[in-house]
Amino acid sequence: MSLQVEKMEKNMAKLTIEVSAEELEKAIQGAYLKQRGKISVPGFRKGKVPRQMIEKMYGAEIFYEDAANALIPDAYSKAYDECELEIVSQPSINVVQLEKGKPFIFTAEVALKPEVTLGEYKGLKVAKVSNRVTAKEVEARLEAEQKKNARTITVDDRAVQDGDEVVLDFEGFVNGVAFEGGKGENYSLTIGSGSFIPGFEEQLIGVETEKEVEVNVTFPAEYHAADLAGKEAVFKCTVHEIKVKELPELDDEFAAEVSEFDTLDAYKADIKAKIKEEKLAEGKRKKEDQAVETAVANATMEIPEAMIDTQVQQMVQEFAQRMQSQGLTMEQYFQFTGLTADKMMEEMKPQAVKRIETRLVLEAIVKAENIEISDEKVEEELAKMAEMYQMEVDKLKEYMGEYEMKQMKADMAVQEAVTFLVDNAVEE
């Protein structure tokens, strides 16, 4: 195999790859052996037709496509290793010469990793984030836990109030005629939830159980059922049950039930500490995002379109894997959402560009600041991963190849660059 490299505009390159005529002949023979069992020629048993006979009847080109498909992956892989370029896209293949007895020549157009010119990335301004925890925030978290542990009880000594959950029968009529879909039995409805037509729930307030009441409403003009949109209706309703949520008392007993603490004060102190931890983590994320976004905005680079396309395809594959883990195929997803593959890829482009720019700038900072990841840090990261996957570190190392280890180290260096940006930023 021989290789010629031509660098082009906009961080693109063309690799011209030549495979010897002998290798092409082997590939053609391989294609013949693979296909001969499927080709029928009068006077010959299937699988016994000589290659020359097939080529005479159907043309020598009959085996060319399979031969090319067999040669291209390996030849491109060797060219990729030999050219020592930082290729960041899938190749666009074009066959230049494919003829028996001559070398097989094809080109592969690829995107190259762009050069980044860094702007200001030290002393960047980031917003100061408050970590103060207010009593109101603690009370809100405590109230949420209280509601989570509430029990539902049935009351029979009063009429319906706002916030109650009622069990009712209803039937709707327009001009005295019952309409389809307007009837329900033993239906659970929370008053004030806004689940029903505007005005419906409010008219149930004050209603006593087992007494029929008429509720008068007007369907919204934009109602989904066109035959009901904008029309006045009467619902005959009977409330069978009134239910309320009974909140537990906020005391030491409650704290002991829902937490590891014996007193309410200790439980509150723990809630406060956790909220502070959350605010610290959120503040750290915000500072990182601001610093990275500013550093990216200050840098210049020219990203080839092929690199963006490759990133988009990767994002689509990641999305498809997430959907698959939820038991949904992409075909089903497109059917439910009305999206198409092309539309989805177009919508993902801005995010793809952002991902690329961010990674390139952070890698440039790693290089500019000579950020290196020590073996000790690598071992620490491997230990964390092993604990997460519940396996021995040595076993994890066996599963990880040289490429995976190299990628992990590069990712750690990029994260160190983020830390560097924040450590050198100025809060305002």
N, C-alpha and C positions, 0 to 999 in steps of 0.2 A: 504493500500500500504506500502511496505517496500523497503528500499534503501540501497545498498552497493556501496561504492565509492572506486575505485582502481586507484591510480595515476600511470601513465605509463611514458615511456621515451619521450623525445622531447616535453614536455609540453602538453601531452595528458592524458586523464582520461577516465575510463570506468565506467559508471553508470549501475549497475545491478538492475533492477526495477521489483518488484514482485507485481502482482495484485491478489487479492483473487479469489478463485474459484467461490464464489458467484457473484462477479462483472463480471467475465467472463461469467457466465451463463446468467446474465442479458443482456450482450452484444450479446450473441448468439441468445437469444430470440428476441432481437431488430432486428438483422440481418434477422431472419426468418420472422418477421412481415413486414419488408421492402421488402423482396424478394418474398413472397408467391404468390403475384398477378401475378408474371411473370413465375411461374413454373406450368407446366401441368402434371397431373397424371391421367391416364385413370380411369373413375368412379367417379371423383371428379370435382366439378366446380372450375374454377380458383379463387384463393384466399381463398378456403375452404379446401385445402389439409392440414391434420395434420402435424405438424413438424416431429413427429416420422416416419411418412410414407416417407416424403422427405429424411430424414437422412438414412432410411433403403434402399431406392432406389439408392441414389446418394452418400451415405457415410456421416458420421458425419462432415467431413471436409468442406462440402459445404458452411457452414456459418462462418468458421474460419477466412477467410481473412477480411470479412466485420467487424466481431467482433473485430479483432485485430486493424483494422484501426480506429474503434470507440474508443477503449481504449487508444491507444498509445499517442495521443496528450495531453489529460488531465493528464495521468499518468506521462508523461515526464515533463509537465509544473509544476506539484507538486514536482517532483524530482529536477527540476531546482531550485525552490525556497528553497527547504529543504537543498540541498547540500552546498549552500553558496560559490560555486566556481565562479570565474570570467570566464565564458564560452564565447568564442569568435568565435564560428563556429556553423553551423548547425549540428545536431546530425547524426551520421551514425548508423542506427537502425539494430539490428539483433535479430530475434526471437529465444529464447532458448527453451522454452516449451510452447506449445499450445495444450491442450488436455482437453476435457470435464471432469469436476469433479476434476481437479487439478488447482493449481494457474497458472496464465499466467505470464511467465517470459520473459523479453527481455532486451537487453543491448543497451546502447547508448554511442558510442565513441564520445568524444568532445575534441576540442582544448581549452587549458587554456591560459589566458593572460600571456605572458612571463614576467619573471623578467628582468629588465633592469639594467645593471651596467653602470652608467654614467662615462664618461671620463672627460676631461677638457671641461667646458662649460662657464667659466668666462674668460674674457680677450681674447676672440677669435679675430683674426685679420680679418678685413673686408676692402675692397677697398674703398678709398675715392672717392666720386662721386661729380663732379663739378656741381654747380647750376647756373653757369654764363650763361647769355643769350646774344648771339652775335647779332649784327645788321643784319648779313646775315640771321640768323634764323627768325628774325622778318620780313625781306623782303620776305623770302620764303613763310611764312604763309600769308602775305599780297598778294603776287602774286597768291597763290592758290585761295584766296577769289576773286581776280580780274578775274581769269579765270572762276570761277564758275558763275560769273555774266556777262560773255561775251555774246554778241548776235551774231548770225550767219547772215551774209549778202551775197548776191550774187554779184559777180563782173563780168563785161563783157567787160572790157577794157584792158585785158592782158591775157597772156597764163598761163598755170598751173605752180605753184611753189611748192617747198617742204613744206609740212605742210598743204596744201589746202585740203579741202574735195571736191571731184568731184563726179558728177552723170554721169555714163557712161553706154553704151552698149558694150558688148564684145562677141566674139565668137572665140573659139580655134580650131586649126587644126594641125594634125600630118600627115606629108607627103600629105598635101592637102586635107585630109579627116577630117571633123568635128567629134569631139569625145563627148561621152556622159558626161554631167555635165560641159561642157566647155563653156556654153552660159549663159549670164545674161543681163537683161534689166533694165535700170534706177537703177543701182546698186550704192550704196553710198560707197565710198572708201576714206580713209584719206591717202594722200601721205606721205610715211615715216613710216607708222604704222607697216609694215612688215606683213600685212594680206595676201598678195598674194605671189606667187612664187618669190623667189629671182630674182631681176633684172626687174621685171614687173613694179613696181611703179616708179622706177627711169626713165624709158623710157617714162613715161607720162609727165615728167617735160619739159616745153617748148611747149607742145601741145596746140593748139588753139581750141576753142569750134566749134562743128559741122564739124570738119575736120577728116576724117578717117585716122588712123595711124596704122601701123603694129608693134607689139611688139614681139620681138624674145626672147624666154627663153628656158632653159633646165630644165626639171623636176628633182628634187633631186633623187639620186639613191635609197634613202629609202622612196620614195613617197608612200602614203598609197594605191594608185591604182596601182597594179603591172603592168598593161598593159601600164601605162604611165611612170613608173619609169625610169629615166635616158634618156628619149627621148626628142628630140628637138621639139618645138612647136611654132606656129605663132598665135598670137591673133590679130584679127581685132577689133580695138577699136574706138569708137566715144564718145568724152566727150561732154555732153549736158550742164552741169552747173559747174561753179567753185564757191565754197563757202569759205569764210574765217570767222574766229572769230574776232570780233571787241571788243577789251578790253576797259572797261570804264577808264576814267582818274582817277588817284589816287590823289584825292583832298578832300576838306572838304565835298563837295556834295556826293561823293562816300561813305565817312565815315558815313554820316548821313543816307544814304540809307541802308547800310548793318549792322549798329550797333546802339547802343543807344547814341553814342557820336556825337557832332556837328562838331568836327574838326578832321583832319587826325592825328595830333599829339597826341590827346587824345586817338584815336583809336589804334595807335601804342603802346602807353603806356599800354593800356589794353591788347593787344596781348602779349607784353613782360611779363606782370604780370602773364598771364595765362600759358605761356610757362614755367616760373619759377615754378609755382605751379605744373605743370606736371613733371618737373625735380625733384622737391622735393619729390613728390609721388613715382616716378620711383626709385629715389635714396634710399628711405625708403624701397621699395620692394626688391631692390637688396641687401641691407644690411641684411634684414630679411632672405632672401634666403641663403645668404652666411653663416650667423651665424647658422641657423638651419642645413644646410647641414654639416657644420663642427662639430657641436655638435652630430649629428647623426653618422658621420664617427668615432668620438671618443668613441662612446658607443658600448657596446656589448650586444647581446641578441640572443636567439634561437627561431625563429618564426616557429610554426608548419605549415605544408603544408595545413592542413584543414582550418586554419585561412586565408591563402592566397587565397585558393579556394573560401571561403565565400566572401572575399573582391572583388575578380574578378567578382563573380556573382552579387554583388551589383553594381559594375561599369557598367556591361552589362545592368542591369535594368535601371540605370540612363541614359545610352546612348539610350536605346530603348524609354524611355520617351521623350528624346530630339527629336528623329526621329519622334515620334508620333505627337509631337507638330508642326512638319513641314509637317505633312500629309504623312509620309512615314513609312511603316511597316518594321520590321527587315528582313522579307523574301524578300521584294523589295530591301532593302539595300544590302543584300548578293548577290542578282541577279545582281545589278548594279556594285558592286565592285569585284565580283568573290571570296569574302571571304567566309569562313564557320564559324559556331559558334565556333568550336574547335580552328580554326586558330586565330580567334578574341580573344578568351580567353587567348591563349598562348601569343599573342602580348601584352595583357594588364597586364600580370604577373609582369614585372619589375615595372610598375607604381603602381601596387597594393602593392608590397613589400615596395616601397618608401613611400607610404601613411601610411602603418602600422608602419614602423620604425619611421617616423616623429612623428606620434601621440603618440607612446609609449614613445619616448624620452622626448617629451614636457610634457606628463603627469608625467613622473619621475621627471622632473625639478619642476613642480608644487608642487609635494610632498616634494622634497628636500628643496625647498625654502619657504615652508608653504604659498604658494600663495592662498589667499582666496578672493572670490568675495562678496563684501558687498551687503546688501539689496538695498542700494541706487543705486549702479551700475546696479543691476538687473532692478530696476524701470526705470532707464535711458534707458536701452536697450529696455525694453518693450515699452517705450514711442516712441522710434525711429521706432520700428516695427509697432506700431499702426499707426503712421503717414504715413509710407510707404504703409500700407494696407488700409489707410483711414478709420479707425474705432476707437472706444473708447478703451482705455486701459483696462477697466474692462471687456469689451466684449471679447477682445483678451485673457485675463486671463481665461475666461470661456471656450474658445476653446482649450486652452492648458492644457493638463493633467499633472499629477505629473511627469511622465516620461519625457515629453517634457521640463518642467521647469528645471528638473535636468540636462538634456542633454544640454540645453542652458547655464546653469551655468558652466558646465564642459567645454564647448566650449569657454566661456569667459575666464576661467582660463588658458586654453591652449594659447589663444591669449596674455594673460598677460605674459606667459612664453616667448613668442616670443619677446615681448617688453623688458623683463628682459635681454634676450640674447643680444639684440642690445644696450641697455643702458650700459651694462657691456663689450661691445666689444671695440676693439682698432682700429681706422682708420689708414691705412698706405698708 
